[in-house]
């Protein structure tokens, strides 16, 4: 008996488009948008040394561990920064600066203060833009900290915030970058990008001097590397490509992400179609796949039909996994069933299965009943296994009890056990008693059973 026997109903277009749009916002970290730092984290990301990562950053709240993708970083208070002064002023009597988030004295500058006030108080978008441009026109090494105080209240993802730090990095070098070690917001990678675009040799030498993989240090290599690659790509794309390939030769596990950064900057400078042609010229392998995936994301949103045609031309290749996965996600955000139907037409292989997992992840999150009915009609096969795995990832946080039942439907032993453990973790979070009853009837290995039991106890302890 199959797990879902819901009455079959057509997929409501609104229920796909509206929640799909919301999920795209939620999954915004898959790729980044904006004029300056598409691929930099929104936080100073302390990643696990040697962790396997992809050029995609997918929320663990919606896609599960089998993707083996790291969760997007979030903007947090830095462990090295000082507390906000709360606008209360300073012991030395110096003037508190609006939005300031560093506990260092900011020199007062009357011109900057006036321009900053215009920028902050203007309700007219054009006047606000002009005021910001005037601030940037006055930017010098000497008044940079005063100007930063005028924009410190902004979101670190805003155009103005990124533009200021990028330009400051160009003229301020390492001193501008190191200022970010005292801030509450992710300044350092953005500023390093500006420095690398203006003086790549000096920026690279500085980066190479940083301690490797120090989780507690502001100079986290994965985070800073993104800024460096971004700046290199802006000044000399081929140099950025060579840098990433050298990282690959040295065994660095971040290279897929870094090539995605290069591709994003190529898109910004040359457009999607020219960048697509450039990716086709890259040597086969992980780097080309990561670059293509980044292009697919933009091209698919701009012209779905052209993107599909392009991806179909190489979907059979061994290094097409991320690109097909990206195509599946873009299409599923607009039309889930269309995405699935297209994926079913592709040649069997790893790329197709990654795509099915991605598409069913969306489907499981948005309409689990119709997704379950569709899965019930599919014959047992490796493709169905990966589809179920993705389906579980989409629904597990909302309905882990059903997810664990579906996990048992996977025919591949290793994939089935991994999915059962993943879904079981969420089941224990929801109800330890019900999850324990389910666990008694499973065929999981003893090690996995103990892992789930211990996980359940840990969640129970945190809930007290």
N, C-alpha and C positions, 0 to 999 in steps of 0.2 A: 504494500500500500504506500502510495506516495504521500509526502508530508502535507501537501496543500491540495484541498479539494474545493476551493472557493468557486463560486459561480463565475463563469467566464464573462467578462465584460470588455467593451472596447476601451482603449486607453484614452482618457480625456486629454485633449490638447492643452487645455488650461492647466490641468494638474501636472503636465510635463513642463510647460513653458515657465509658469510662475515659480514653482519650487525649484525648477532647474536653474532659473536665473539666480535665485537665492543661493543655491549650492555653488554656483560659479563664483559668487561673491565670497562665499565661505572658503572655497577652494582657491581663492585668488593667488595663493602662494605657489600654486603649481608653476605659474609664470608670473612675472611682474610686468607692470606697465608704467609708463611715465617717460618723460623726456630725458631723464638723467641716469637713473639707477634701476633699470628694469630687473636685474638679476641679483641685486644685493639684498641680503636679509633685512627685515624691518627691525632686527635686533642684533646685538652682538652675540652671535650664535656660538655657544660652547658645545661643539659636536664631539661625539665619541671618537677617539683616535682610531683610525683604521676601519671605521664603520663603512659598510657597503652602502653606497648611496646612488641615486639616480639623478638625472637632470630635472626630474619632477619633484616638487615638494608637496606632498599630499597630506591633508589633515588625517591624523590617526583616528580622529573622532568619526570619520566617515569611511576611510579605507583601512583595512587591517594589515597585520604584520606581514602577510605573505608577499605583499608588494616589496617589502624590505626597503621602504622609502622613509627618510627621516621626516619627522613632523616639522612644520614651519616654526621658526622661532617667533617669539613675541617680544614686544617692547616691555622691558622690565626695568626696575631700578637696578643699576649695576652694583655688583658686589664690591667694586673698588671706588665708586663715586661717593661724594659727600652728600649730606642731607640738604634738601631744599631749605632756603632761609625763610620761606613762607612770606616773602615780601615785607619782613619786619625791619629791614635795615641791617646795618652791620655795626660792630663795636667801634670801628674806626670812624664812624660818622659819614662814610661815603654814601652816595645816593643809591638806593636800591633800584635795580633795573627791571623793567617789566618782563615777566616770563623767564627771568634768569634762573638757571637750574644748576649752577656751579657755585660752590662756596669759596670763590676767589673774588678779589676786588676787581670790578670792571671800571676802567677809566671812563669818566664822564666826557662826552663829546656833544656840544650844543647842537651842531649841525646834524649829527646822527640822531640825536634825541628828537629833533623837530621832524625829520624825515620819517623816523620810526613811528612817531605819533600820528602823522598823516596816514601811514600805511595801516596801522592798527585800527584807527577810528573811521576810516573811509568805508562808507556803505555802497559806494559806486564801484563796480568791478574795474572799470577803466581807470578811475582815479587811483584805485588800490594798486593796479598794475604799474601805473606811472610812478607812484611813490616807491614801489619796490625797485623799479629800474633805477630810480635816482639813488636809492641806497646802494645798489650794486655799482653804480658809476663812481661812488665816493670810496669804494672799498680799497683799503690799503692794509699793509701788515700791521700798522700802528693802531688803526681803528677797528680791526676785524672783530675783536672781542666785544666792543661796544655795539657793533651792528648785530652780532649774534644775539645779544641780549634783547634786541628788538624783534627777533623772529623765533626766540626760544620757546614761545608758547605754541608754536605750530606743530602739527603732526609731522613726525619724521618722514612720512611718505608724501608730504605735500611738495608741490613743484618748487615753491620758494625756499623751503628748508633744504632740499637737495641742491638747488642751484647755488645757494649761498655757500654751502660747505664745499661743493665742487670747485667753485671759484676761489675760495679761501685756500684750498689745497694747492691750487695752481701757483699762488704767490707766496704761501706760507710754509710749504714743505713739511718737514717732520714736526716742526713746532706746532703747526696748525693741526696735524694729525694727533699729536700727543695731547692737545687740549681736550680731545674727546675722552681721554681717560678719566677726566674729572666730571663728566656729564652724566645725566640720567638717561639720555637718549643716544641712539646709535649714530654717533658722529664720525667715528674713525674710518670706517670703510668708505664712506661717501667722500671724505676729505682725501683719503689716500688715492681714490680714483682720479680726483682732480690733479693731484701731484704727479701721478704716473702719466697722465696725459700731457703734462707740460715738461716734465723732466724724468723720462722713464728710467734712465741709468741710475740716477740717485735714488728714485723710489724703489727700484729693484734691489739695489745694494742694501737699503734700509730694511726691506722686507726679509731679505736673506739673513739678516742679523738677528731676527726675532727668535725667541725660544720656540722650539717645536712642540706643539700639542700640549701646551700648558693650560689646563681647563680653568684655572683660577686667575689667569693673567688676562689683561685686556687685549694682549696681542695674540689672541686665538688665531691660529694659522688659517683655518677654513674661512672664517669671517673676513679676515684681512686680505686673504688671497683673492676674494671676489672683487674687492675694491681695486687691487692691483691689476687684475685681468681686465676689468672694465676700462681703466685708464689706458692700459696698453692697447686695447682694441680701438679706442678712440684715436690714438696717435698713430698707431702702426698695426693694423689688423694682422698682418703676416707675422709680426713679432709676437703678438698675443697667441697666435696659433702655434708657433714654434715653442713658446713657453709652456703651453698646455701639453703638447706632445712630449716635451722633455720631462714634465711632471709624470706623465704616463710611464715613460721609460724608467723613471726612478721608483715606480711602484705606488705613486700617490693615488688614493681612492676617490679623490674629489674631482677628477678630470672630466667626468661627464658633465657635472654642473658647470665647471669652468668653460667648457666648450659651448654650453648653452648661453653663458654670459657673452662670449664672443659673437655668437649668432645673433643675440638680441641687439648688440651694438651695430652689427652689420645691417640688420633690419632698420634700425633707427636712421642710419646714414644713407643706405642705398635702396631701401624698400624691400618688400617681401619677395617679389619675383626674382630680383637679382640675387638675393641671398639664397633662395632656393637653388638657383643655378650654381652658386658657389659651393653649396653643400654637396652637390652631385660630383664636384671635382675633388672632394676630399678622399683620402684612402679609405677603403672599406674597414669597418670596425666600430667600436664603441663611440669614438669621437664623432664619426659621421652620423651615427644614429642619434646621438644627443643633439647635434646641430639641426638635423632634419626635424626632430621632434619639436624643437623650439620654433622653427618656421611653420610647421603644420598648425601650431596653436594660433598663430596670427593669421595665416592664410585661410584656415578653416573658418574663422570668424568673419573674415573679409569676403571670401568667395568659396563657399562650401564645395561647389561642384568642381572648381579648379583644383582645390586641395585633394579631393577624392581621386581625381584623375591622376594627379602627381603621385600620390601614395600608392595607388594600384600599380604603377609602373615599377616599383621596387619592393612591394610588400612581400614578395617571395624570397627576398634576399635574407641571408642569415643575420644581418645587422639592422633589421627593420623593426625590431620589437618596440622600442620607445616611440618611433614615429607612428606605427599603427595604433599603439595605445593612445597617443595624443589625438589621432584622428577619431578614434572611438569616443573619446571624452568630449571633443568638440561637437561631434554629431549628436551624441546622446544628450548633450545639454539643450539641443534643439528638437531632436526627434529620436527618442530611445529605440523604438521599434525599427526605424530606418537604419540606425547604426547597427543594431543586431543583425538585421537582414543582410546588410552589406558585409559584415564580418563573416557571416555564414558562407558567403560566396567566395571567400578567399581560399587560397591554397593552404592545406593543413600545415601546421608548424607552430613554432614558439611565438611568432609575431601575432598570428591569429588568436592564439590562446590568451596572450596578454591583452589584446583588444577586447576579447569576450569578457574577461575578468573586469576590465574597466567599465564597459557598457552595462554589465549586469550589476556593478556596484551602484551606478546611478539608479538603475531600475529597482533594485532592492531597497534603496533609500526612499524612493518616491512612491512606487506602486508595488509593494511586495506581493499582493494578491495576484495581479495580472502577470507579474514576473514568474511567480510560482506555477501558475497554470501553464505558461509557455514552456517552462522547464519540464513539467510533467509530460509534455508531448514529445520531448526529445529522446532519442535512443541513447542507451549507455555508450559513452565514448569519452576519450580524453578531452574533447572540446566541451562536452557537457560537464565534466569534472571542473574544468576551469571556470565555466559559467557559474556553476553552483558556488564555487569558492568566492567569486566576485559578488554574487548575490548575497552571500552570508556577510561579507564585509559591509555591504550597504545597509543591511537590516539589523545587524547584531546588537547595536546599541539601543535600538527601540524594542526589539523582540528577541532577546537571546534564547528564550525557551524554544521558539520555533527554529531559530538558527542552529541549535545543537542537533535538532532532528534532521534538518537538511544536511548538516555536515556528515551524518552517517550515510547519506546517499552517494557520496563520492566513492567511486570504484577504486581509484588509486590509493593504496594503503598509506603511503607517506603523506600524501596531500590530505587524505581523510583525517588522519590522526592530528596533523597540524591544525586543520580547520576545527576539529572537535575541541582541541585544547584552547584555541583562540576564542571560540564561541563559549566554551565552558567558563573561561575567566569572566566574561561578561554576565553569564548566568549566575555565577556565585555573587557577583556584585548586586544583582537584583534580588536573589533569594537563595541563601545558603542551604536552607532546608530542602527546597525543591530541586536545587542543583545536586545536592548529595543523593537524593533519591534517583535522579537520572543517572548519576555516575555509577551507581551500583549495577545497572544493567548494561553498561558499555563494555566493549572489548578492548579498551585502551590498555596499553602496557602499564605495568605497575608504577614505573617512573613518572609517566604522565599523570596517572591517577593521584599520586602523592603530590605532584606539583599543583594540581588543581585544588586538592584539599588544603594545602598550605596557603595557596592564594586566597581561598575562601576564608580561612582563619584570619589572614592579614586584613582583609576587607572588613571582616566582622569587628576586629580590634579597632580599626580606624573609625568605625561608625559609632563606637561607644563614647 
